Amino acid sequence: MHQGRVVFGAMDEVVFGRPAAEAIVEQLDRLKAARAFLMVSGTLNRETDEIGKIRRALGARCVAMFDAMPAHTPRSAVIAAANQARAADADIIITVGGGSITDGAKAVQLCLANDVNTVEGIDAVRGQGSGSLAAPTVRQISVPTTIAGGEFSSIAGVTNEKTRIKEGLRHPLLMPRATILDPWLSVHTPEWLFLSTGIRAVDHCVEGICSREAHPYGDAQALKGLAMLTEALPRVKADSNDIDARMDCQIGTWLSTGPLASGVPMGASHGIGYVLGAEFDVPHGYTSCVMLPSVMRWNKPDNAERQALVAAAMGHPGEDAGDVLDNFIRGLGMPHSLQDVRVGPEHFDRIAQAAMATPWVPRNPRRIEDPSQVREILLMAA
């Protein structure tokens, strides 16, 4: 008998297949917001007119803009953005960019609500239960340009530059009020970034399906999301202007977050990925490309039945899911080993130790009791 609890997130709407500028204006009208703080991709701002279009559509309702969020969302940039938003007296944050910007704005919401204005001050809101934190009142509208899916969760990953550890900030109201999926905007995203974050979304689906705590509600979304991503990512690779394929990738990503958003934990691919990102600056999507097939192979003795669902959803019923994923990742031209991302065996002991402290490694479907088991997975991925 199934047993569990599905908590519905604090997002009101998902708007898809509409240009961002007009959809943002409609959201501001709906929410009666008058002072928008933009947190945007610096590249998109400098090299295209897309941010300009949004600023012109907002007019006087755009009160300030921040376009300097580095990868992995370092604390110092979060504080710089929070202080700028506070000075501008913003009543809504609009993000246009990748996962680092989305997570950055979530962290800014907590900083504004809890009077955090220094890098050290983030310690006061990190790892707290939502009951002990002031709830964010300045909320977020997210326009993602990558497809890792962070805009559908209430968790923000922020890197502590001193310790080089990615730390989680959590509150139910960190989830954006609305997400706008504009496939035309994603044409500007570099191919490697779009495709690799697509594998991050595949990883959400796969680890959600394969979890010991999987349930039918999460499965329904993850299996459909995985099928859509498997079909659409190669079409984007073949033709970067295939807008229908991009839209399918964005919707597949939305569905990929179904398990995590409804309480299903991720596994070792996500846990090890946190360490590779924070300590070795491996891009978010690449961590999934290099770790997921090996994690699947290591887990198979304990969850072959669930892995069969993954292979079938990817159009290869009866085949080994680790092999199917490996071939799919190679077919997209993505890195598929730790060597490809310049992480050598001399670091494996440290990575294994750090991965044990992440939220996900202890909840991997095949139980991981000790760093030596993480090391086994790393050797498979070497």
Backbone hydrogen bonds in HBPLUS format (Angstrom, degrees):
<---DONOR---> <-ACCEPTOR-->    atom                        ^
c    i                          cat <-CA-CA->   ^        H-A-AA   ^      H-
h    n   atom  resd res      DA  || num        DHA   H-A  angle D-A-AA Bond
n    s   type  num  typ     dist DA aas  dist angle  dist       angle   num
A0012-ASP N   A0177-ARG O   2.74 MM 165  5.46 156.0  1.80 139.2 145.7     1
A0179-THR N   A0013-GLU O   3.16 MM 166  6.65 151.3  2.25 145.6 153.3     2
A0015-VAL N   A0179-THR O   2.89 MM 164  6.34 161.7  1.93 160.5 166.3     3
A0181-LEU N   A0015-VAL O   2.74 MM 166  6.11 165.5  1.76 166.3 170.7     4
A0017-GLY N   A0181-LEU O   2.98 MM 164  6.26 147.8  2.09 169.2 173.6     5
A0023-ALA N   A0019-PRO O   3.23 MM   4  6.41 163.0  2.26 154.4 159.4     6
A0024-ILE N   A0020-ALA O   2.80 MM   4  5.90 157.3  1.85 163.9 168.5     7
A0025-VAL N   A0021-ALA O   3.29 MM   4  6.51 164.1  2.32 146.2 149.6     8
A0026-GLU N   A0022-GLU O   3.17 MM   4  6.43 159.4  2.21 146.0 151.2     9
A0027-GLN N   A0023-ALA O   3.05 MM   4  6.32 150.2  2.14 142.9 150.8    10
A0027-GLN N   A0024-ILE O   3.05 MM   3  5.06 114.9  2.50  94.3 110.2    11
A0028-LEU N   A0024-ILE O   2.92 MM   4  6.27 158.2  1.97 156.8 162.5    12
A0029-ASP N   A0025-VAL O   2.98 MM   4  6.25 157.0  2.03 150.0 156.4    13
A0030-ARG N   A0026-GLU O   2.92 MM   4  6.15 159.0  1.96 146.1 152.1    14
A0031-LEU N   A0027-GLN O   2.88 MM   4  6.08 157.1  1.93 151.3 157.0    15
A0032-LYS N   A0028-LEU O   2.85 MM   4  5.68 110.1  2.34 135.0 150.7    16
A0033-ALA N   A0028-LEU O   3.02 MM   5  5.04 156.1  2.08 140.3 146.1    17
A0032-LYS N   A0029-ASP O   3.22 MM   3  4.99 150.3  2.31  95.5 104.3    18
A0091-ASP N   A0035-ARG O   2.80 MM  56  5.25 162.0  1.84 140.0 145.5    19
A0036-ALA N   A0061-ARG O   2.64 MM  25  5.75 164.3  1.66 175.2 178.7    20
A0063-VAL N   A0036-ALA O   2.90 MM  27  5.74 154.6  1.96 144.3 152.8    21
A0037-PHE N   A0092-ILE O   2.90 MM  55  6.24 162.9  1.92 157.0 162.4    22
A0094-ILE N   A0037-PHE O   2.88 MM  57  6.12 162.3  1.91 148.1 152.5    23
A0038-LEU N   A0064-ALA O   2.99 MM  26  6.34 166.0  2.01 153.8 150.5    24
A0066-PHE N   A0038-LEU O   2.78 MM  28  6.18 154.6  1.84 156.9 165.5    25
A0039-MET N   A0094-ILE O   2.84 MM  55  6.11 165.5  1.86 155.9 157.9    26
A0096-VAL N   A0039-MET O   2.97 MM  57  6.45 151.8  2.06 147.3 153.4    27
A0040-VAL N   A0066-PHE O   2.92 MM  26  6.33 157.6  1.97 160.2 167.6    28
A0041-SER N   A0096-VAL O   2.88 MM  55  6.33 135.5  2.08 169.4 167.6    29
A0045-ASN N   A0041-SER O   2.96 MM   4  6.15 151.9  2.04 145.9 154.2    30
A0046-ARG N   A0042-GLY O   2.86 MM   4  6.05 158.0  1.91 149.9 155.4    31
A0047-GLU N   A0043-THR O   2.81 MM   4  5.67 165.8  1.83 155.7 160.0    32
A0048-THR N   A0044-LEU O   3.24 MM   4  5.38 137.2  2.43 126.7 131.0    33
A0053-LYS N   A0049-ASP O   2.87 MM   4  6.18 151.3  1.95 154.2 161.6    34
A0054-ILE N   A0050-GLU O   3.24 MM   4  6.56 155.0  2.30 141.2 146.9    35
A0055-ARG N   A0051-ILE O   2.86 MM   4  6.17 162.4  1.89 155.7 160.7    36
A0056-ARG N   A0052-GLY O   2.87 MM   4  6.08 160.3  1.91 151.6 156.9    37
A0057-ALA N   A0053-LYS O   2.96 MM   4  6.17 152.7  2.04 143.3 151.0    38
A0058-LEU N   A0054-ILE O   2.96 MM   4  6.21 146.0  2.08 146.6 155.8    39
A0059-GLY N   A0055-ARG O   2.88 MM   4  6.03 144.9  2.00 146.8 156.4    40
A0061-ARG N   A0058-LEU O   3.09 MM   3  5.32 155.8  2.15 132.4 128.9    41
A0062-CYS N   A0059-GLY O   3.22 MM   3  6.11 173.0  2.22 124.3 126.2    42
A0159-THR N   A0073-THR O   2.93 MM  86  5.79 151.8  2.01 123.5 132.4    43
A0077-ALA N   A0074-PRO O   3.17 MM   3  5.69 127.3  2.46 110.7 122.3    44
A0078-VAL N   A0074-PRO O   3.26 MM   4  6.62 154.6  2.33 150.1 157.6    45
A0075-ARG N   A0159-THR O   3.03 MM  84  6.00 146.0  2.15 165.9 157.2    46
A0078-VAL N   A0075-ARG O   3.05 MM   3  5.07 115.6  2.48  96.6 112.8    47
A0079-ILE N   A0075-ARG O   2.98 MM   4  6.31 160.7  2.02 161.1 165.2    48
A0080-ALA N   A0076-SER O   3.03 MM   4  6.27 156.5  2.09 142.2 148.9    49
A0081-ALA N   A0077-ALA O   2.96 MM   4  6.14 161.0  2.00 147.9 152.5    50
A0082-ALA N   A0078-VAL O   2.85 MM   4  6.06 159.9  1.89 149.9 156.3    51
A0083-ASN N   A0079-ILE O   2.90 MM   4  6.02 164.8  1.92 152.5 156.0    52
A0084-GLN N   A0080-ALA O   3.13 MM   4  6.29 149.8  2.22 139.4 147.5    53
A0085-ALA N   A0081-ALA O   2.87 MM   4  6.13 158.6  1.92 152.9 158.8    54
A0086-ARG N   A0082-ALA O   2.89 MM   4  6.08 155.7  1.95 148.8 155.6    55
A0087-ALA N   A0083-ASN O   3.02 MM   4  6.15 160.2  2.06 141.7 146.9    56
A0088-ALA N   A0084-GLN O   3.03 MM   4  6.22 142.6  2.18 140.8 150.8    57
A0090-ALA N   A0085-ALA O   3.24 MM   5  5.62 174.4  2.24 157.5 159.3    58
A0089-ASP N   A0086-ARG O   3.06 MM   3  5.11 155.6  2.12 103.3 110.9    59
A0093-ILE N   A0139-ARG O   2.86 MM  46  6.14 156.6  1.92 157.2 164.2    60
A0141-ILE N   A0093-ILE O   2.81 MM  48  6.29 149.0  1.90 159.1 169.0    61
A0095-THR N   A0141-ILE O   2.90 MM  46  6.36 161.4  1.94 161.8 168.1    62
A0143-VAL N   A0095-THR O   2.72 MM  48  5.77 146.3  1.83 147.2 159.0    63
A0097-GLY N   A0143-VAL O   3.18 MM  46  6.67 148.0  2.29 148.6 157.6    64
A0145-THR N   A0097-GLY O   2.92 MM  48  4.89 148.0  2.02 117.2 120.3    65
A0101-ILE N   A0098-GLY O   3.15 MM   3  5.67 129.9  2.41 110.2 121.5    66
A0102-THR N   A0098-GLY O   3.15 MM   4  6.48 160.8  2.18 150.1 156.1    67
A0103-ASP N   A0099-GLY O   2.86 MM   4  5.98 170.8  1.87 151.4 153.9    68
A0104-GLY N   A0100-SER O   2.91 MM   4  5.90 145.4  2.03 129.5 140.2    69
A0105-ALA N   A0101-ILE O   2.96 MM   4  6.22 154.6  2.02 150.6 154.9    70
A0106-LYS N   A0102-THR O   3.15 MM   4  6.50 152.3  2.23 145.3 153.0    71
A0107-ALA N   A0103-ASP O   2.99 MM   4  6.30 159.8  2.03 152.3 157.2    72
A0108-VAL N   A0104-GLY O   2.87 MM   4  6.17 150.3  1.96 144.0 153.3    73
A0109-GLN N   A0105-ALA O   2.95 MM   4  6.22 152.5  2.03 147.3 153.3    74
A0110-LEU N   A0106-LYS O   3.34 MM   4  6.77 153.3  2.42 145.1 150.7    75
A0111-CYS N   A0107-ALA O   2.96 MM   4  6.29 157.1  2.01 151.0 158.2    76
A0112-LEU N   A0108-VAL O   2.85 MM   4  6.09 161.6  1.89 158.9 162.5    77
A0113-ALA N   A0109-GLN O   3.09 MM   4  6.27 161.4  2.13 145.4 150.4    78
A0114-ASN N   A0110-LEU O   2.98 MM   4  6.02 142.2  2.12 144.5 153.9    79
A0116-VAL N   A0111-CYS O   2.91 MM   5  4.55 164.3  1.94 136.4 139.5    80
A0121-GLY N   A0118-THR O   3.02 MM   3  5.01 124.2  2.34  94.7 109.7    81
A0122-ILE N   A0119-VAL O   3.29 MM   3  5.83 157.4  2.34 109.3 115.2    82
A0123-ASP N   A0120-GLU O   3.00 MM   3  5.87 157.4  2.05 122.7 128.1    83
A0124-ALA N   A0121-GLY O   2.99 MM   3  5.62 146.3  2.10 114.5 122.6    84
A0125-VAL N   A0122-ILE O   3.03 MM   3  5.47 147.8  2.14 110.5 119.4    85
A0126-ARG N   A0122-ILE O   3.08 MM   4  6.15 121.2  2.44 148.6 164.7    86
A0132-SER N   A0129-GLY O   3.08 MM   3  5.86 152.1  2.16 122.2 128.1    87
A0133-LEU N   A0130-SER O   3.22 MM   3  5.31 162.9  2.25 106.8 111.9    88
A0177-ARG N   A0140-GLN O   2.72 MM  37  5.82 147.1  1.83 158.6 166.6    89
A0142-SER N   A0178-ALA O   2.95 MM  36  6.39 163.1  1.98 159.5 161.0    90
A0180-ILE N   A0142-SER O   2.84 MM  38  6.25 161.1  1.88 164.4 169.9    91
A0152-PHE N   A0149-GLY O   3.03 MM   3  5.86 169.2  2.04 126.7 129.8    92
A0153-SER N   A0150-GLY O   3.15 MM   3  5.53 159.9  2.19 120.1 119.0    93
A0156-ALA N   A0169-LEU O   2.87 MM  13  5.08 162.9  1.90 149.7 154.8    94
A0169-LEU N   A0156-ALA O   2.82 MM  13  5.08 157.1  1.87 149.4 156.8    95
A0158-VAL N   A0167-GLU O   2.87 MM   9  5.29 169.6  1.88 155.3 157.0    96
A0167-GLU N   A0158-VAL O   2.73 MM   9  5.29 170.0  1.74 151.5 148.3    97
A0160-ASN N   A0165-ILE O   2.93 MM   5  5.51 173.0  1.94 154.4 152.7    98
A0164-ARG N   A0160-ASN O   2.71 MM   4  5.41 135.7  1.91 154.2 168.5    99
A0174-LEU N   A0171-HIS O   2.92 MM   3  5.46 167.2  1.94 125.6 126.9   100
A0187-VAL N   A0184-TRP O   3.20 MM   3  5.60 159.8  2.25 108.8 115.0   101
A0188-HIS N   A0185-LEU O   3.32 MM   3  6.21 161.6  2.35 121.5 124.3   102
A0189-THR N   A0186-SER O   3.03 MM   3  5.20 152.3  2.11 105.1 113.7   103
A0193-LEU N   A0190-PRO O   3.02 MM   3  5.37 123.0  2.35 106.3 120.7   104
A0194-PHE N   A0190-PRO O   2.99 MM   4  6.30 163.6  2.02 162.8 167.8   105
A0195-LEU N   A0191-GLU O   2.92 MM   4  6.04 177.0  1.93 164.8 165.1   106
A0196-SER N   A0192-TRP O   2.98 MM   4  5.84 154.2  2.04 134.0 142.2   107
A0197-THR N   A0193-LEU O   3.03 MM   4  5.98 156.8  2.08 140.1 146.6   108
A0198-GLY N   A0194-PHE O   3.00 MM   4  6.16 134.8  2.21 135.9 149.0   109
A0199-ILE N   A0195-LEU O   3.09 MM   4  6.55 136.4  2.29 139.2 149.8   110
A0199-ILE N   A0196-SER O   3.09 MM   3  5.05 125.1  2.40  91.9 105.5   111
A0200-ARG N   A0196-SER O   3.08 MM   4  6.49 139.6  2.25 135.9 147.5   112
A0201-ALA N   A0197-THR O   3.00 MM   4  6.39 147.5  2.10 142.1 149.7   113
A0202-VAL N   A0198-GLY O   2.94 MM   4  6.30 149.5  2.04 139.5 148.4   114
A0203-ASP N   A0199-ILE O   2.82 MM   4  6.04 151.1  1.90 143.4 151.2   115
A0204-HIS N   A0200-ARG O   2.99 MM   4  6.42 146.9  2.10 144.1 152.7   116
A0205-CYS N   A0201-ALA O   3.07 MM   4  6.45 161.4  2.10 151.0 154.8   117
A0206-VAL N   A0202-VAL O   2.82 MM   4  6.09 172.2  1.83 160.0 161.4   118
A0207-GLU N   A0203-ASP O   2.85 MM   4  5.87 171.2  1.86 153.1 155.9   119
A0208-GLY N   A0204-HIS O   3.01 MM   4  5.89 144.9  2.14 137.3 147.4   120
A0209-ILE N   A0205-CYS O   2.86 MM   4  6.11 157.7  1.91 154.1 160.1   121
A0210-CYS N   A0206-VAL O   2.92 MM   4  6.04 157.4  1.97 150.5 157.1   122
A0214-ALA N   A0211-SER O   3.32 MM   3  5.14 159.9  2.36 106.6 104.9   123
A0219-ASP N   A0215-HIS O   2.91 MM   4  6.08 166.8  1.93 159.7 163.9   124
A0220-ALA N   A0216-PRO O   2.96 MM   4  5.97 162.4  1.99 147.0 150.1   125
A0222-ALA N   A0218-GLY O   2.92 MM   4  6.10 169.6  1.93 159.3 162.8   126
A0223-LEU N   A0219-ASP O   2.81 MM   4  5.77 169.8  1.82 158.6 160.6   127
A0224-LYS N   A0220-ALA O   3.45 MM   4  6.40 160.5  2.49 132.5 137.7   128
A0225-GLY N   A0221-GLN O   2.80 MM   4  5.91 160.0  1.84 149.6 156.5   129
A0226-LEU N   A0222-ALA O   2.80 MM   4  5.87 158.3  1.85 145.8 151.6   130
A0227-ALA N   A0223-LEU O   3.09 MM   4  6.26 158.2  2.14 141.6 147.2   131
A0228-MET N   A0224-LYS O   2.98 MM   4  6.23 160.0  2.02 151.6 156.9   132
A0229-LEU N   A0225-GLY O   2.90 MM   4  6.11 164.9  1.92 153.9 158.0   133
A0230-THR N   A0226-LEU O   2.91 MM   4  5.98 161.9  1.94 149.4 154.7   134
A0231-GLU N   A0227-ALA O   3.14 MM   4  6.23 149.1  2.24 140.6 148.2   135
A0232-ALA N   A0228-MET O   2.87 MM   4  5.96 153.9  1.94 148.6 156.4   136
A0233-LEU N   A0229-LEU O   2.97 MM   4  5.66 170.0  1.98 147.4 150.1   137
A0235-ARG N   A0232-ALA O   2.99 MM   3  5.12 124.2  2.31 100.9 116.1   138
A0236-VAL N   A0232-ALA O   3.08 MM   4  6.48 148.8  2.19 155.1 163.9   139
A0237-LYS N   A0233-LEU O   3.02 MM   4  6.33 158.3  2.06 152.1 158.5   140
A0238-ALA N   A0234-PRO O   2.94 MM   4  6.13 148.4  2.04 139.5 147.6   141
A0239-ASP N   A0235-ARG O   2.95 MM   4  6.11 144.6  2.08 141.1 150.3   142
A0242-ASP N   A0239-ASP O   3.03 MM   3  5.55 158.3  2.08 125.6 124.8   143
A0243-ILE N   A0241-ASN O   2.95 MM   2  5.69 113.0  2.42 114.5  97.6   144
A0246-ARG N   A0242-ASP O   3.07 MM   4  6.42 156.7  2.13 148.9 155.9   145
A0247-MET N   A0243-ILE O   2.87 MM   4  6.13 156.5  1.93 150.0 156.3   146
A0248-ASP N   A0244-ASP O   2.95 MM   4  6.24 155.6  2.01 146.5 153.0   147
A0249-CYS N   A0245-ALA O   2.91 MM   4  6.23 151.1  2.00 147.7 155.8   148
A0250-GLN N   A0246-ARG O   2.94 MM   4  6.25 155.8  2.00 149.2 155.6   149
A0251-ILE N   A0247-MET O   2.93 MM   4  6.21 159.3  1.97 152.7 158.1   150
A0252-GLY N   A0248-ASP O   2.80 MM   4  5.89 156.6  1.85 144.9 152.5   151
A0253-THR N   A0249-CYS O   2.89 MM   4  6.07 147.2  2.00 142.6 151.3   152
A0254-TRP N   A0250-GLN O   3.03 MM   4  6.32 155.7  2.09 142.8 149.0   153
A0255-LEU N   A0251-ILE O   2.98 MM   4  6.31 162.6  2.01 152.8 156.6   154
A0256-SER N   A0252-GLY O   2.87 MM   4  6.06 137.6  2.05 136.2 148.9   155
A0257-THR N   A0254-TRP O   3.31 MM   3  5.77 150.8  2.41 106.6 114.0   156
A0258-GLY N   A0255-LEU O   2.95 MM   3  5.38 164.9  1.97 117.5 121.7   157
A0261-ALA N   A0257-THR O   2.86 MM   4  5.85 167.2  1.88 162.0 166.4   158
A0262-SER N   A0258-GLY O   3.11 MM   4  6.10 131.0  2.37 137.0 148.5   159
A0262-SER N   A0259-PRO O   3.00 MM   3  5.18 133.5  2.22  99.8 113.3   160
A0264-VAL N   A0259-PRO O   2.85 MM   5  4.99 163.7  1.87 142.0 136.4   161
A0263-GLY N   A0260-LEU O   3.15 MM   3  5.28 155.9  2.22 113.3 111.3   162
A0271-GLY N   A0267-GLY O   3.10 MM   4  6.34 162.7  2.13 148.1 153.6   163
A0272-ILE N   A0268-ALA O   2.83 MM   4  5.78 175.1  1.83 151.1 152.8   164
A0273-GLY N   A0269-SER O   3.02 MM   4  5.90 147.2  2.13 133.1 143.3   165
A0274-TYR N   A0270-HIS O   3.01 MM   4  6.30 143.5  2.15 147.2 154.4   166
A0275-VAL N   A0272-ILE O   3.06 MM   3  5.35 118.2  2.46 102.4 116.4   167
A0276-LEU N   A0272-ILE O   3.03 MM   4  6.39 163.4  2.06 156.1 161.0   168
A0277-GLY N   A0273-GLY O   2.95 MM   4  6.08 154.9  2.01 150.6 156.7   169
A0278-ALA N   A0274-TYR O   3.00 MM   4  6.17 174.9  2.00 152.6 154.2   170
A0279-GLU N   A0275-VAL O   2.88 MM   4  5.70 165.1  1.90 151.3 156.4   171
A0280-PHE N   A0276-LEU O   3.09 MM   4  5.19 141.3  2.25 117.4 128.5   172
A0282-VAL N   A0276-LEU O   3.21 MM   6  5.66 170.7  2.22 132.8 130.3   173
A0281-ASP N   A0277-GLY O   3.03 MM   4  4.64 126.9  2.32 123.0 125.8   174
A0286-TYR N   A0283-PRO O   2.96 MM   3  5.33 114.4  2.41 107.0 123.3   175
A0287-THR N   A0283-PRO O   3.16 MM   4  6.55 143.9  2.29 155.8 166.6   176
A0288-SER N   A0285-GLY O   3.12 MM   3  5.52 126.3  2.42 106.2 118.1   177
A0289-CYS N   A0285-GLY O   3.18 MM   4  6.56 155.2  2.24 146.3 153.8   178
A0290-VAL N   A0286-TYR O   3.01 MM   4  6.26 157.9  2.06 156.6 159.6   179
A0291-MET N   A0287-THR O   3.07 MM   4  6.06 143.4  2.20 140.4 150.1   180
A0292-LEU N   A0288-SER O   3.03 MM   4  5.37 162.2  2.07 137.7 143.4   181
A0295-VAL N   A0291-MET O   3.00 MM   4  6.14 162.0  2.03 163.3 169.0   182
A0296-MET N   A0292-LEU O   2.97 MM   4  6.18 161.3  2.01 156.8 161.6   183
A0297-ARG N   A0293-PRO O   3.01 MM   4  6.32 157.8  2.06 146.6 152.4   184
A0298-TRP N   A0294-SER O   2.93 MM   4  6.12 158.4  1.97 150.2 156.0   185
A0299-ASN N   A0295-VAL O   2.89 MM   4  6.04 150.5  1.97 147.5 155.9   186
A0300-LYS N   A0296-MET O   2.99 MM   4  5.95 130.0  2.25 144.4 156.3   187
A0302-ASP N   A0299-ASN O   2.83 MM   3  5.78 154.8  1.90 138.2 144.2   188
A0303-ASN N   A0300-LYS O   3.24 MM   3  5.22 134.5  2.46  99.1 111.0   189
A0306-ARG N   A0303-ASN O   3.08 MM   3  5.44 118.4  2.47 105.9 119.7   190
A0307-GLN N   A0303-ASN O   2.98 MM   4  6.28 160.4  2.02 156.3 162.8   191
A0308-ALA N   A0304-ALA O   2.97 MM   4  6.20 138.5  2.15 141.9 151.7   192
A0309-LEU N   A0306-ARG O   3.03 MM   3  5.33 132.2  2.26 103.3 115.5   193
A0310-VAL N   A0307-GLN O   3.05 MM   3  5.08 121.2  2.41  95.3 110.0   194
A0311-ALA N   A0307-GLN O   3.11 MM   4  6.52 163.0  2.14 157.4 159.5   195
A0312-ALA N   A0308-ALA O   3.06 MM   4  6.21 160.5  2.10 145.5 151.0   196
A0313-ALA N   A0309-LEU O   2.96 MM   4  6.13 159.4  2.00 145.6 151.2   197
A0314-MET N   A0310-VAL O   3.05 MM   4  6.27 140.5  2.21 146.8 157.6   198
A0316-HIS N   A0311-ALA O   2.82 MM   5  5.13 158.4  1.87 156.0 150.4   199
A0315-GLY N   A0312-ALA O   2.96 MM   3  5.13 159.1  2.01 109.9 113.6   200
A0319-GLU N   A0316-HIS O   3.17 MM   3  5.79 162.3  2.21 138.5 139.9   201
A0324-VAL N   A0320-ASP O   2.95 MM   4  6.25 160.1  1.99 154.9 161.4   202
A0325-LEU N   A0321-ALA O   2.91 MM   4  6.10 165.4  1.94 153.6 156.6   203
A0326-ASP N   A0322-GLY O   2.95 MM   4  6.09 159.2  2.00 143.4 149.9   204
A0327-ASN N   A0323-ASP O   2.89 MM   4  6.08 167.7  1.90 156.0 158.2   205
A0328-PHE N   A0324-VAL O   2.98 MM   4  6.13 152.9  2.05 143.9 152.0   206
A0329-ILE N   A0325-LEU O   2.91 MM   4  6.11 164.9  1.93 157.0 159.9   207
A0330-ARG N   A0326-ASP O   3.02 MM   4  6.23 162.2  2.05 150.2 155.2   208
A0331-GLY N   A0327-ASN O   2.88 MM   4  5.99 151.4  1.96 142.0 150.4   209
A0332-LEU N   A0328-PHE O   3.21 MM   4  6.54 131.7  2.45 139.6 150.9   210
A0332-LEU N   A0329-ILE O   3.23 MM   3  5.33 137.3  2.42  97.0 108.1   211
A0334-MET N   A0329-ILE O   3.23 MM   5  5.69 162.8  2.26 159.8 155.2   212
A0333-GLY N   A0330-ARG O   2.85 MM   3  5.05 155.8  1.91 107.9 115.6   213
A0340-ASP N   A0337-SER O   3.05 MM   3  5.18 125.0  2.36  97.0 110.5   214
A0338-LEU N   A0381-ALA O   2.83 MM  43  5.94 161.3  1.87 148.1 153.5   215
A0341-VAL N   A0338-LEU O   3.06 MM   3  5.27 136.9  2.25 100.4 112.1   216
A0343-VAL N   A0338-LEU O   2.97 MM   5  5.25 164.1  1.99 140.2 142.6   217
A0342-ARG N   A0339-GLN O   3.01 MM   3  4.86 161.0  2.05 107.6 108.9   218
A0347-HIS N   A0344-GLY O   3.02 MM   3  5.96 169.5  2.03 128.3 131.8   219
A0348-PHE N   A0345-PRO O   3.05 MM   3  5.12 159.0  2.09 107.6 114.3   220
A0351-ILE N   A0347-HIS O   2.98 MM   4  6.21 164.7  2.00 160.3 165.3   221
A0352-ALA N   A0348-PHE O   2.85 MM   4  5.95 165.5  1.87 151.9 156.0   222
A0353-GLN N   A0349-ASP O   3.04 MM   4  6.21 159.0  2.08 146.5 151.7   223
A0354-ALA N   A0350-ARG O   2.99 MM   4  6.21 168.7  2.00 153.0 156.0   224
A0355-ALA N   A0351-ILE O   2.81 MM   4  5.94 154.5  1.87 153.1 160.7   225
A0356-MET N   A0352-ALA O   3.35 MM   4  6.53 142.3  2.50 140.4 147.6   226
A0357-ALA N   A0354-ALA O   3.06 MM   3  5.53 145.7  2.18 109.3 118.7   227
A0358-THR N   A0355-ALA O   3.08 MM   3  5.33 164.2  2.11 109.8 114.8   228
A0363-ARG N   A0360-TRP O   2.86 MM   3  5.20 145.3  1.98 110.3 121.6   229
A0364-ASN N   A0361-VAL O   3.16 MM   3  5.24 166.9  2.18 114.5 114.4   230
A0373-GLN N   A0370-ASP O   2.95 MM   3  5.83 152.3  2.03 128.6 134.6   231
A0374-VAL N   A0371-PRO O   3.07 MM   3  5.09 118.0  2.47  96.4 111.7   232
A0375-ARG N   A0371-PRO O   2.93 MM   4  6.25 153.2  2.00 151.0 159.2   233
A0376-GLU N   A0372-SER O   3.11 MM   4  6.42 138.9  2.29 133.1 142.7   234
A0377-ILE N   A0373-GLN O   3.32 MM   4  6.73 152.6  2.40 142.7 148.0   235
A0378-LEU N   A0374-VAL O   2.96 MM   4  6.35 159.9  2.00 151.9 157.9   236
A0379-LEU N   A0375-ARG O   2.88 MM   4  6.15 154.0  1.95 150.7 157.0   237
A0380-MET N   A0376-GLU O   3.13 MM   4  6.43 146.8  2.25 140.6 149.3   238
A0380-MET N   A0377-ILE O   3.07 MM   3  5.10 118.8  2.46  95.0 110.4   239
A0381-ALA N   A0377-ILE O   3.02 MM   4  6.36 139.6  2.19 144.2 155.8   240
A0381-ALA N   A0378-LEU O   3.10 MM   3  4.99 123.5  2.43  90.8 105.5   241
A0382-ALA N   A0378-LEU O   2.91 MM   4  5.93 109.2  2.42 137.8 155.2   242
A0382-ALA N   A0379-LEU O   3.31 MM   3  4.95 153.4  2.39  92.4 100.2   243
